[in-house]
Amino acid sequence: MGGFRHEPHRYSVSVKGIVIRGGRVLLLQDGHGGWEPPGGRLEPEETPEECLIRTIAEQTGRAVASATIIDAWTRYIDDIDRHVFVVTYGCLPATDADPVASREYRGIGLFRENEIAELAMPEGYKRSAALWFHRLRSNEIS
């Protein structure tokens, strides 16, 4: 056979939390001015839920209660030249204390549902936020 060798695609796994507090979604501003939910890369020896709780605490200084998986999708990130498999969870804050962005982010914001569409943010995150707002309304969870 020929020398052609097929390399499988490799994906990083990112676990993100859609945290809604007081009718607003918590987002972090990255170094390029875009917005994203808190969360991060899944480490080999942790569950997605452990990753979610760890990374949100690291990035915002606040604890969350993981609720449910909302969505999963893939995206390509130019900066790291990698495909990422993203899993989003709906979360509720475990405290009323205000979140504070870690040094790796330019800022932090709480956005109303009708403000999300205009943000510089991947469509998958926008869809996840819309789905979590919808589920919270449907279940009358506040």
Secondary structure by P-SEA (a helix, b strand, c coil): cccbbbbcbbbbbbbbbbcccccbbbbbbccccccccccccccccccaaaaaaaaaaaaccbbbbbccccccbbbbbcccccccbbbbbbbbbccccbbbbcccccccccccccccccccccaaaaaaaaaaaaaaaaaccc
